[in-house]
Amino acid sequence: MCTHTPKCPTAHSADREAAQVVAAHPEQGWNLLCNALVVFDDTGELLPDGQVVAPHRPLVVTA
């Protein structure tokens, strides 16, 4: 499916978010990646098989 060189990681790879954006919708808060992963601005993800990955923002530490 991916025609990029080097090939994009699969949707189930640990580095899946490194795939190329094929459809950007910043006004709606999401992008479709080459590996069929939908990535949301809140860092949540929707895998091609319908599984949901909860947002995983880094924790902000205040002193």
Contacts in CASP RR format, 6 or more apart in sequence:
PFRMAT RR
TARGET T0000
AUTHOR 0000-0000-0000
METHOD contacts of the structure
MODEL  1
MCTHTPKCPTAHSADREAAQVVAAHPEQGWNLLCNALVVFDDTGELLPDG
QVVAPHRPLVVTA
1 34 0 8 1.000
1 35 0 8 1.000
1 36 0 8 1.000
2 8 0 8 1.000
2 19 0 8 1.000
2 20 0 8 1.000
2 34 0 8 1.000
2 35 0 8 1.000
4 20 0 8 1.000
4 34 0 8 1.000
8 18 0 8 1.000
8 19 0 8 1.000
8 20 0 8 1.000
8 33 0 8 1.000
8 34 0 8 1.000
8 35 0 8 1.000
9 15 0 8 1.000
9 16 0 8 1.000
9 18 0 8 1.000
9 19 0 8 1.000
9 35 0 8 1.000
10 16 0 8 1.000
10 35 0 8 1.000
11 19 0 8 1.000
11 33 0 8 1.000
11 35 0 8 1.000
11 36 0 8 1.000
11 37 0 8 1.000
11 47 0 8 1.000
11 48 0 8 1.000
12 47 0 8 1.000
13 35 0 8 1.000
16 33 0 8 1.000
16 35 0 8 1.000
16 37 0 8 1.000
16 45 0 8 1.000
17 33 0 8 1.000
17 37 0 8 1.000
17 39 0 8 1.000
17 45 0 8 1.000
19 33 0 8 1.000
19 34 0 8 1.000
19 35 0 8 1.000
19 37 0 8 1.000
20 33 0 8 1.000
20 34 0 8 1.000
21 31 0 8 1.000
21 32 0 8 1.000
21 33 0 8 1.000
21 34 0 8 1.000
22 32 0 8 1.000
22 33 0 8 1.000
22 34 0 8 1.000
23 31 0 8 1.000
23 32 0 8 1.000
24 31 0 8 1.000
24 32 0 8 1.000
25 31 0 8 1.000
25 32 0 8 1.000
26 41 0 8 1.000
29 40 0 8 1.000
29 41 0 8 1.000
30 38 0 8 1.000
30 39 0 8 1.000
30 40 0 8 1.000
30 41 0 8 1.000
31 38 0 8 1.000
31 39 0 8 1.000
32 38 0 8 1.000
33 39 0 8 1.000
35 48 0 8 1.000
36 48 0 8 1.000
37 45 0 8 1.000
37 46 0 8 1.000
37 47 0 8 1.000
37 48 0 8 1.000
38 45 0 8 1.000
38 46 0 8 1.000
39 45 0 8 1.000
40 46 0 8 1.000
40 55 0 8 1.000
42 55 0 8 1.000
42 57 0 8 1.000
43 55 0 8 1.000
43 56 0 8 1.000
43 57 0 8 1.000
44 52 0 8 1.000
44 53 0 8 1.000
44 54 0 8 1.000
44 55 0 8 1.000
44 56 0 8 1.000
45 52 0 8 1.000
45 53 0 8 1.000
46 52 0 8 1.000
46 53 0 8 1.000
47 53 0 8 1.000
END
